[in-house]
Every structure is written in structure tokens, then in C-alpha cells.
């Protein structure tokens, strides 16, 4: 089966219940930097909830006008157009600006779009203990330090 484009995958995930999308966020977080073929058992739902809380808080500040509790003016044309434009805008913010892996950006974007941007902006989320970058960076593989070789005498 051919792999779906990220936009199509997001539009598919919008049809899922909120809990399933949050679970997908946790699964994506666990496997984003895993070597191919590795299988884990992890608290995916809890991981997804933590990352979603951070993503929701951070995206809210970029997408929403806090005083009007509505989408920012620059989003007016995007919101009134094709849903794909909104999807591409959110994925671009996550991937290009915040360096979130695409596998994680897809379910996060699906959840924002599922909530509908106007409703997403009406609710002011609490600041989570850790940022998205901290949560994701915790999973990133660390570069190995080169060991110093002792000089031969």
C-alpha cells in the first residue's frame, strides 16, 4: 500500500476520536528516533497527553489572539479557505519553526484541526511543566563523543 502524504494522513486522523489521536502522539514520540524494526512497550497515552498539553499551549500563543480568544488576523484567509491550507500552515509551524519531527506533527495538527480553530482559541490552556522541545529532545539520540586516543610512545 502506498504511503499517504502528510496532509492526507492528517485528514484521516481527524476522523478518529480525540483519545486515539492523543495515543498516536505518544506512539509517534516513542518511535520518532527509534531504529527501524525496534518494538517498545511504553505508556503511550500518558506520553501523548504530556506532549499534547505542551503543543496546545505553544500553538495557542502562535495561532490565537489571547484578548479576543479567537484566531489571529493572519489566519482569517486560511481559515475561510480549504482545510488543507490550515493543515499545511500548522504542520509548517511545527516542523520548520520548532523542529518537530513530521511523524509527531501529523497527529498534533490533526487534533488542532479536529477541535476547530475557533474552539481551540476560546480555551486558554495552562502552561505545562515542560516545553515541546524538552519532551522531544529527551528522546533524540545524543551524539557520541569521540574518545581521546592515547599517543603511542
VOMILO-659848 format. One record per residue (C-alpha): y, z, x; residue in one letter. Coordinates in steps of 0.02 Angstrom, whole numbers, plus 50000, padded with zeros to 5 digits. Last residue first. Example, Ala and Ser with C-alpha at 12.3 -4.5 7.8 and 13.67 -1.06 7.14 Angstrom:
BEGIN
y, z, x, resn
49947, 50357, 50684, S .
49775, 50390, 50615, A .
//
This chain:
BEGIN
y, z, x, resn
50313, 51137, 52762, X .
50296, 51060, 52591, X .
50441, 51098, 52476, X .
50395, 51198, 52323, X .
50408, 51099, 52166, X .
50530, 51151, 52035, X .
50459, 51139, 51863, X .
50537, 51016, 51744, X .
50592, 51100, 51585, X .
50504, 51045, 51429, X .
50612, 50976, 51292, X .
50602, 51083, 51136, X .
50516, 51012, 50984, X .
50622, 51025, 50828, X .
50561, 51152, 50701, X .
50694, 51286, 50733, X .
50820, 51144, 50739, X .
50787, 51110, 50555, X .
50825, 51287, 50497, X .
50975, 51308, 50613, X .
51046, 51138, 50564, X .
51027, 51175, 50379, X .
51126, 51334, 50402, X .
51054, 51510, 50398, X .
51093, 51665, 50292, X .
51136, 51560, 50139, X .
51314, 51548, 50070, X .
51303, 51562, 49882, X .
51307, 51406, 49775, X .
51457, 51361, 49665, X .
51392, 51282, 49504, X .
51503, 51152, 49423, X .
51477, 51031, 49568, X .
51290, 51005, 49539, X .
51325, 50981, 49352, X .
51447, 50839, 49390, X .
51331, 50768, 49525, X .
51178, 50756, 49417, X .
51041, 50887, 49449, X .
50919, 50743, 49481, X .
51043, 50663, 49602, X .
51056, 50822, 49706, X .
50867, 50847, 49699, X .
50830, 50668, 49752, X .
50952, 50683, 49896, X .
50860, 50837, 49962, X .
50692, 50746, 49937, X .
50749, 50596, 50043, X .
50849, 50692, 50174, X .
50693, 50782, 50238, X .
50594, 50624, 50282, X .
50757, 50546, 50341, X .
50777, 50678, 50476, X .
50941, 50775, 50458, X .
51065, 50725, 50593, X .
51215, 50801, 50501, X .
51331, 50650, 50497, X .
51211, 50504, 50501, X .
51060, 50576, 50411, X .
51134, 50694, 50283, X .
51296, 50602, 50248, X .
51204, 50435, 50242, X .
51074, 50504, 50122, X .
51214, 50563, 50007, X .
51306, 50396, 50008, X .
51145, 50293, 49989, X .
51093, 50393, 49837, X .
51266, 50378, 49758, X .
51265, 50190, 49784, X .
51087, 50180, 49713, X .
51148, 50263, 49554, X .
51248, 50106, 49517, X .
51433, 50133, 49484, X .
51534, 50271, 49398, X .
51477, 50400, 49526, X .
51521, 50288, 49674, X .
51693, 50244, 49606, X .
51735, 50427, 49574, X .
51660, 50493, 49738, X .
51824, 50488, 49836, X .
51900, 50599, 49701, X .
51786, 50747, 49741, X .
51650, 50787, 49614, X .
51695, 50927, 49493, X .
51723, 51114, 49501, X .
51910, 51078, 49489, X .
51957, 51208, 49620, X .
51800, 51186, 49726, X .
51811, 50997, 49736, X .
51631, 50943, 49766, X .
51541, 50821, 49880, X .
51573, 50893, 50053, X .
51576, 51080, 50014, X .
51432, 51062, 49891, X .
51330, 50969, 50021, X .
51333, 51123, 50134, X .
51285, 51248, 49999, X .
51150, 51137, 49923, X .
51078, 51098, 50094, X .
51069, 51282, 50139, X .
50986, 51331, 49975, X .
50871, 51179, 49987, X .
50814, 51231, 50162, X .
50768, 51406, 50103, X .
50683, 51344, 49944, X .
50585, 51212, 50039, X .
50520, 51339, 50165, X .
50470, 51454, 50022, X .
50381, 51309, 49936, X .
50296, 51251, 50096, X .
50222, 51420, 50143, X .
50117, 51339, 50280, X .
49946, 51262, 50306, X .
49956, 51126, 50434, X .
49874, 50959, 50468, X .
49904, 50859, 50628, X .
49866, 50673, 50618, X .
50028, 50614, 50697, X .
50123, 50745, 50798, X .
50233, 50860, 50695, X .
50422, 50840, 50701, X .
50461, 50807, 50518, X .
50294, 50883, 50461, X .
50348, 51060, 50415, X .
50520, 51010, 50351, X .
50447, 50868, 50247, X .
50323, 50989, 50168, X .
50462, 51111, 50127, X .
50572, 50975, 50051, X .
50422, 50910, 49953, X .
50397, 51085, 49880, X .
50580, 51083, 49825, X .
50547, 50914, 49742, X .
50394, 50984, 49653, X .
50492, 51134, 49592, X .
50630, 51023, 49520, X .
50505, 50924, 49415, X .
50472, 50746, 49474, X .
50562, 50593, 49404, X .
50698, 50606, 49537, X .
50559, 50584, 49666, X .
50535, 50401, 49618, X .
50722, 50363, 49635, X .
50718, 50448, 49805, X .
50569, 50343, 49860, X .
50659, 50185, 49804, X .
50812, 50232, 49907, X .
50702, 50273, 50058, X .
50614, 50103, 50051, X .
50435, 50113, 49994, X .
50288, 50093, 50115, X .
50170, 49953, 50073, X .
50000, 50000, 50000, X .
//
